[in-house]
Amino acid sequence: MGFRVRKSIKIMPGVRMTFSPSGVSTSIGVRGARVTRGANGRITRTIGIPGSGISHTSTIRPASGRSTRRTVQTYAPVPPVGPNLFSPSYEKDFHKAKRLDTIQEYQRVITLYPEARISGSFLLALKLVEEKQYPLALQALENIWTVNDKIDSDPLFRKYLGLKGFEVGIAEGVVAALNLNRDAIGLLLAETLQSQNQLERAIEVVEDLYPTQTTALSLADLYVSAKRWSDVIEISNGILNVDDATCLLLIYRGIAFRETGYLDAAKESFKEALKSKKRAMVVRHRGHAERALTYMAEGKSGYALKEVEKIMAENPEDEGVKLILSALKVESPKIQNLANNEYTNESTSNTEEVGLPDADWYPDPMNTDELRFWNGTEWTEYVSNDGVVEEKPL
């Protein structure tokens, strides 16, 4: 049937941990919907009822291969594990703490037994997340990372956690399926650090991981956030558009070229990224939005508007559209009416409650640029001069 019931808790803004019979997973993406591409080419779509924990997964495209015969692979359930009569005391105490599942119990076994440091700290981090104690959860993950060279060989970790399936969102629209090991914990730590705006520390963690396409994409995402444009260009050199991950890498490459003034090179990167409509919608929309900003940097508002129309044709509620439309000061009734229906009314109702002005472009309060974008609650990093939009943090 494809239906399943899962317990899901939010780790930090944009990061979510899910518990299911098959293990623990972490993902970043749109609430209620996700598209995942497997290493074998299989694409699945998950649509859920937000807040219910109920979702349905269906296969959009089967695994690629020369044979058309469907192969069904089944997995035997992992039997429950636990200490036996001859197990050491630290394992018995750890198993007890795992069964009681309290912050105090995890802290106790971590303090008493060095052997329980890695596994105890990981479960402690999950519990602290559940209790919304995010800074302490980050400390627990950092506590693991100080001995990261021992994660994969740790006896308790291998026995009680190492067989768990794990998914970590490494960038917008892309989720990687991994075994719960050193690299998976490193990526989770990096995503958590990024959500807390500790970018340089997150980059340091990912640069220490085994080099794969997954780590390359995570690094590129972090480099973009840190505005390390030369690093983005270097890590994406020679990339071809073969899946969602490489498509997003090409988009990041285009952003880096645009931000360093190479607009023609940026457009070539976006052209390669957007040549296939088979990529995930959220990834393609990011590409169209970034290409629109590139056209705006050239003063080509008409071309930018066409990119916006491509996004709105599939998703009129895209959150990035209003920003671009406002910068363009669009006169097209078709687009403007959509923008007003989907955004202005909602923004007005929200701002009436708190007495704040509508989201729009206003004279820059810093007096360094002509206009700065107000998102309805606070000033953003986006400024406009003579119709050209760029980022200038406050």
C-alpha positions in Angstrom: 0.0 0.0 0.0 2.8 2.4 0.7 1.2 3.9 3.8 3.1 4.2 7.1 2.9 5.9 10.5 6.0 7.6 11.8 6.8 9.8 14.8 8.6 13.0 13.7 10.2 15.7 15.8 11.8 19.0 14.7 15.5 19.2 15.4 16.0 22.9 14.6 14.5 25.2 12.0 14.6 23.3 8.7 15.9 20.1 10.2 13.6 17.2 11.2 14.3 13.8 12.8 11.9 10.9 12.0 11.6 7.6 13.9 10.2 4.6 12.0 10.4 0.8 12.3 13.3 0.8 9.8 15.4 3.3 11.8 16.1 7.0 12.3 16.1 9.5 9.5 16.7 13.2 9.2 15.5 15.4 6.3 15.1 19.0 5.2 12.5 20.1 2.8 8.9 21.2 2.2 6.5 20.1 5.0 4.1 17.4 3.8 5.9 16.6 0.6 9.3 15.2 -0.5 10.8 13.7 -3.6 13.7 11.3 -3.1 16.0 9.9 -5.8 17.9 6.7 -5.0 21.4 5.8 -6.1 19.8 3.3 -8.5 17.7 5.9 -10.2 14.5 5.1 -8.4 12.4 8.2 -7.6 9.8 8.1 -4.8 7.3 10.8 -3.8 6.1 11.1 -0.2 3.0 13.1 0.5 1.8 13.4 4.1 -0.8 15.1 6.3 1.1 17.8 8.2 0.7 17.2 12.0 -0.7 13.7 11.7 2.5 11.6 11.2 0.7 9.8 8.4 2.2 9.8 4.9 2.0 7.8 1.6 4.9 6.9 -0.5 4.6 6.1 -4.2 7.2 5.3 -6.9 7.3 7.9 -9.6 10.1 6.2 -11.6 11.4 2.7 -11.1 15.1 1.9 -10.8 17.0 2.3 -14.0 18.4 -0.7 -15.7 18.5 -2.6 -19.0 16.0 -5.3 -17.8 12.4 -4.3 -17.7 11.6 -7.1 -15.2 10.7 -5.8 -11.8 12.8 -7.1 -9.0 11.3 -7.0 -5.5 13.9 -7.0 -2.8 12.9 -7.8 0.8 14.8 -7.2 4.0 14.5 -9.3 7.1 13.6 -7.2 10.1 16.5 -6.4 12.4 16.0 -8.5 15.6 16.0 -6.6 18.8 19.4 -6.4 20.5 20.3 -6.3 24.1 22.9 -7.3 26.6 23.3 -11.0 27.7 24.3 -12.4 31.0 28.0 -12.0 30.3 27.8 -8.5 28.8 29.9 -5.8 30.6 28.3 -3.5 33.1 28.6 -0.4 30.9 26.5 -2.1 28.2 23.8 -3.2 30.6 23.6 0.2 32.1 23.5 1.8 28.6 20.7 -0.5 27.6 18.8 0.4 30.8 19.2 4.1 30.0 18.1 3.5 26.4 15.0 1.8 27.7 14.1 4.6 30.2 14.9 7.2 27.6 15.4 10.3 29.8 18.0 13.1 29.6 19.2 12.3 33.2 19.8 8.6 32.4 21.8 9.4 29.3 23.9 12.0 31.1 24.5 9.5 33.9 25.9 6.7 31.7 28.0 9.2 29.7 29.5 10.4 32.9 30.1 7.0 34.4 31.3 5.0 31.4 33.7 6.3 28.7 32.6 3.3 26.6 29.1 4.8 26.4 30.2 8.3 25.3 29.4 8.0 21.6 26.1 6.1 21.6 25.0 7.8 24.8 25.7 11.3 23.4 23.9 10.5 20.2 20.7 9.4 22.0 21.1 12.3 24.4 21.2 14.7 21.5 17.9 13.2 20.1 16.2 13.5 23.5 17.4 17.1 23.9 16.0 17.9 20.5 12.7 16.4 21.5 12.7 18.7 24.6 13.6 21.7 22.4 16.9 22.2 24.2 18.8 22.9 21.0 22.1 24.4 22.3 22.6 21.4 24.6 21.7 19.0 21.7 24.4 20.7 19.6 26.9 20.2 22.5 26.1 16.5 22.6 26.7 16.2 18.8 30.0 18.1 19.2 30.9 15.7 22.1 30.6 12.8 19.7 32.7 14.6 17.0 35.7 15.2 19.3 36.2 11.4 19.0 34.8 11.0 15.5 37.6 8.7 14.4 36.2 6.1 16.8 32.5 6.2 15.8 32.5 3.4 13.2 34.5 1.0 15.5 32.7 1.8 18.7 31.1 -1.5 20.0 27.9 0.0 21.5 27.4 2.2 18.4 27.8 -0.7 16.0 25.5 -3.0 18.0 22.7 -0.7 18.9 22.8 2.1 16.3 25.0 1.1 13.4 22.3 -0.9 11.6 19.8 1.9 11.4 18.9 3.5 8.1 19.5 7.3 8.0 18.5 10.1 5.7 20.0 13.5 5.9 19.0 16.6 4.0 22.2 18.0 2.6 20.7 20.9 0.5 17.5 22.2 -0.8 15.5 19.5 -2.5 18.1 16.8 -2.0 18.1 14.1 0.6 20.8 11.5 0.9 20.2 7.9 2.2 23.1 6.8 4.3 24.1 4.3 6.9 24.3 5.7 10.4 28.1 6.1 10.6 30.7 8.8 11.0 29.9 10.6 7.7 26.2 10.6 8.4 26.7 12.1 11.9 29.1 14.6 10.4 26.6 15.7 7.9 23.9 15.9 10.6 26.2 18.0 12.8 27.0 20.3 9.8 23.4 20.8 8.9 22.6 21.6 12.6 25.5 24.0 12.8 24.3 25.7 9.6 20.8 26.1 11.0 22.4 28.0 13.9 24.5 30.1 11.4 27.8 28.6 12.5 28.9 28.3 8.9 32.7 28.1 9.3 32.5 25.4 11.9 30.0 23.5 9.7 32.4 23.8 6.7 35.3 22.5 8.9 33.3 19.4 9.8 32.2 18.5 6.2 35.7 19.1 4.8 36.9 16.4 7.1 34.5 13.8 5.7 35.2 11.2 3.0 34.9 13.0 -0.4 31.7 11.9 -2.2 29.0 13.6 -4.3 27.0 14.0 -1.1 29.8 15.8 0.8 30.5 17.9 -2.3 26.9 19.1 -2.4 26.8 19.8 1.3 30.1 21.8 1.0 28.8 23.8 -2.0 25.6 24.6 -0.1 27.7 25.8 2.9 30.1 27.7 0.7 27.2 29.6 -0.9 25.8 30.5 2.5 29.3 31.7 3.5 29.7 33.6 0.2 32.9 31.7 -0.5 32.4 32.0 -4.3 35.8 30.7 -5.5 35.4 27.6 -3.4 31.9 27.0 -5.0 33.4 27.3 -8.5 36.2 25.0 -7.7 34.1 22.2 -6.1 31.6 22.3 -9.0 34.1 22.3 -11.8 33.4 19.7 -14.5 30.0 18.8 -13.3 27.3 17.5 -15.7 23.6 17.5 -15.1 22.7 13.9 -14.4 20.5 14.0 -11.3 19.0 16.4 -8.7 22.3 16.7 -6.8 24.4 17.7 -9.9 21.6 20.0 -11.1 21.8 21.9 -7.8 25.6 22.0 -7.9 25.3 23.7 -11.3 22.9 26.2 -9.9 25.3 27.0 -7.1 28.0 27.4 -9.7 25.9 29.9 -11.6 25.2 31.8 -8.4 29.0 32.0 -7.7 29.7 33.3 -11.2 27.0 35.9 -11.0 28.2 37.2 -7.6 31.7 37.5 -8.9 30.6 39.5 -12.0 30.8 36.7 -14.6 27.2 36.9 -15.9 27.7 35.0 -19.1 29.3 32.1 -17.3 26.5 32.2 -14.8 23.9 31.9 -17.6 25.8 29.0 -19.1 25.7 27.2 -15.7 21.9 27.8 -15.3 21.3 26.7 -18.9 23.0 23.3 -18.2 21.2 23.0 -14.8 17.7 23.7 -16.4 18.1 21.6 -19.6 16.1 18.7 -18.1 12.6 18.9 -16.8 13.0 15.6 -15.0 14.7 17.2 -12.0 12.8 17.8 -8.8 10.5 20.8 -9.0 12.0 22.6 -6.0 15.5 22.3 -7.5 14.3 23.6 -11.0 12.5 26.5 -9.4 15.6 27.5 -7.5 17.4 27.5 -10.9 14.7 29.7 -12.6 14.8 32.2 -9.7 18.5 32.5 -9.7 18.6 32.9 -13.5 15.9 35.7 -13.1 18.2 37.5 -10.6 21.0 37.2 -13.1 18.9 38.7 -15.9 18.0 41.5 -13.4 21.7 42.1 -12.8 22.0 42.7 -16.6 19.0 45.0 -16.6 16.9 42.5 -18.7 13.6 42.7 -16.8 11.7 41.0 -19.6 13.8 37.9 -19.5 13.6 37.8 -15.7 9.9 38.0 -15.9 9.8 34.9 -18.1 11.7 33.0 -15.5 9.2 34.0 -12.8 6.3 32.9 -15.1 7.8 29.4 -15.4 7.9 29.1 -11.6 4.3 30.4 -11.2 3.0 28.1 -13.9 3.8 25.2 -11.6 3.6 26.8 -8.2 1.9 30.2 -7.8 2.6 30.1 -4.0 6.4 30.0 -4.4 7.8 32.1 -1.6 10.6 33.6 -3.7 8.4 35.0 -6.4 7.1 38.1 -4.5 10.6 39.3 -3.9 11.5 39.1 -7.6 8.2 40.6 -8.6 8.6 43.5 -6.2 12.1 44.2 -7.5 10.9 44.1 -11.1 7.9 46.4 -10.3 5.9 44.2 -12.8 3.2 45.8 -14.9 1.9 42.5 -16.4 -1.7 42.1 -15.1 -1.5 38.3 -15.3 1.5 38.0 -13.0 0.6 40.9 -10.8 -2.9 39.6 -10.1 -1.4 36.2 -9.1 1.1 37.9 -6.8 -1.6 40.0 -5.2 -3.9 37.0 -4.7 -1.3 34.7 -3.3 0.9 37.1 -1.3 -0.5 40.6 -0.7 -3.7 39.6 0.9 -2.0 37.2 3.2 0.7 39.7 4.1 -1.9 42.4 4.7 -3.9 40.2 7.1 -0.7 39.3 9.0 0.6 42.9 9.2 -2.7 44.3 10.4 -2.5 42.1 13.5 0.9 43.4 14.5 0.8 46.9 13.0 3.8 46.4 10.7 4.0 47.6 7.1 3.4 45.2 4.1 6.3 43.3 2.6 7.7 45.5 -0.1 10.7 47.7 -1.2 11.3 50.8 0.9 14.0 53.5 1.1 17.0 51.9 2.7 17.1 52.8 6.4 20.9 52.5 6.4 21.0 55.2 3.6 23.6 53.2 1.8 21.4 52.1 -1.1 18.3 53.2 -2.9 15.9 50.5 -1.6 15.9 47.6 0.8 13.4 44.8 1.0 11.1 44.6 4.1 9.6 41.1 4.4 6.7 42.1 6.6 8.5 41.6 9.9 12.1 42.7 9.4 14.6 44.2 7.0 16.4 41.7 4.7 19.8 41.6 3.1 18.3 42.4 -0.4 18.9 45.9 -1.7 18.1 47.5 -5.1 19.9 50.3 -7.0 18.7 51.4 -10.4 16.6 48.2 -10.6 19.6 45.9 -9.9 19.2 43.6 -6.9 22.1 42.4 -4.8 22.7 41.1 -1.2 24.1 43.4 1.4 23.7 42.2 5.0 22.7 44.7 7.6 
